[in-house]
Amino acid sequence: QVQLVESGGGVVQPGGSLRLSCVVSGSIINLYTMGWYRQAPGKQRELVAAITSGGSKNYTDSIKGRFTISRDNAKNTVYLQMNSLKPEDTAVYYCAAAPPNGEYRYWGQGTQVTVSS
C-alpha cells in the first residue's frame, strides 16, 4: 500500500520560508510524477508544483520564482521549498503521486501552512 506523509507546515510571517517534505512508502517513486497541491478555505484544490521522473518541473504562475520543487529518489522523498511567503499562500498543502502514464492516484493527509503577521 502506497502511503504519503507530509511534514514541515506551520505558521510563518509574510516574507518567511518553509520547507515541506513528503515521504513515500510502499513503492519507489523513481518513475512517478510527484506533485504538490494546495487547498485554501472556500477554494478548489490546485496543483502548485510538479516534478516528473526525469526531473522536469512545472509551477503555477502565482508561485513561480518563490517555490521550488525537488525530489530525492534515494530517500523516496519530495520537497517543496517555499520562500517569500504571502498570506494568500495560506492553505493545506498535499503531496500527490502519479504512476507512469497515469493520473495522481496517491495522496497524503495534508499539512497546514499559515502565513500571517
N, C-alpha and C positions, 0 to 999 in steps of 0.2 A: 504494500500500500504506500503510495507516494504521499509524503507529508511535507508541508512548507511551514516554517516557523520564522516569523519576522521579529525583529527587535530593533531597538535604537530610537524609538519615538520618544516624545517628551514635550515639555514646554520650553520655548525659546523666545527671546526678544526679536523684534524685527531687525534684520541685518545679520542675525546669527546663523549658525550652521548646525546641522545634524547629519549623522551617517546611519542610514538604515541598512540592516543586514537581513538576508533571507537564507536560511539553511535548509537544504532539501535532503530528505531521507527517503529510502525505499526505491530509489532509482538514481542513476547517474545522469547528470544534466548536460553532458558534453554535446549531445545532438539537439537539445531543446532550445527553443527561443524562450527567453525569460523576460518578463515584463513587470513593471511597477504601475499599478493603478492607484487612483485615489477617489474618495467619495466625500464630498463636503455635505453638511446638513442641507437637506432640501434639494440636492443636486444629483444628477446621474453620475454613476461611476465613469471615470475617464482614464484612458491609458495615457500616462505621462512620459514613460520611457520604456524602450525595449532594446534588447541586445540579442542578436542571432547567434547560432552556434559558431559562425565564422567571425564573430566579433563586430559585425555591423551594428551601428546604433541609430536609433530614431528617438526624437523628442517632440513633445507637443510644444507649440510656439511659446506658450506662457512661461515655460521653464528653461528655454534654451539659453545657454550661457551661464546658467546658475546651478543646474543639476547635472550630475554625471553618473551614468550607469556603468557598472563594470561587473566582471564575473571572474571567479577563481574556480575553475573546474576541479582542480585538485582537492579543494575544500568543499566542493558541491555547494558553493555559496555565491549569491549575487548581492551587490551593494548598490545603494543609491546615496551618493554624496550630494547634500543639499546645502548650498551656500546662498548668502544674501536673501534669506527667507523673508517672506512678506506675509502679512495677515491673511491674505487670500490663499496662501498655501495650506492653511489650516484644513485638515481633513483626516480621515482614516486612510492609511496607505496599505495597500495589499500587494503582495507578491503573487505572481502567477507563472505557470509553466505550460508551454505548448509543445507537444511532441512533434517530431518531424512531419511536415505536411499537414499538421492539424491545428485546431483552434486551441485557445487557452482552456485547459482541462482541469488543472490542479491549482488550488488557491490556498493561501494562508489565511489566518484568522484576522489579520489586520493589526496595525499599530497606530496609535493616535499621535498626530503631530499638531501641536497648537502653537501658533505664532502670535504672541500678544505682549504688549508692554505693561 
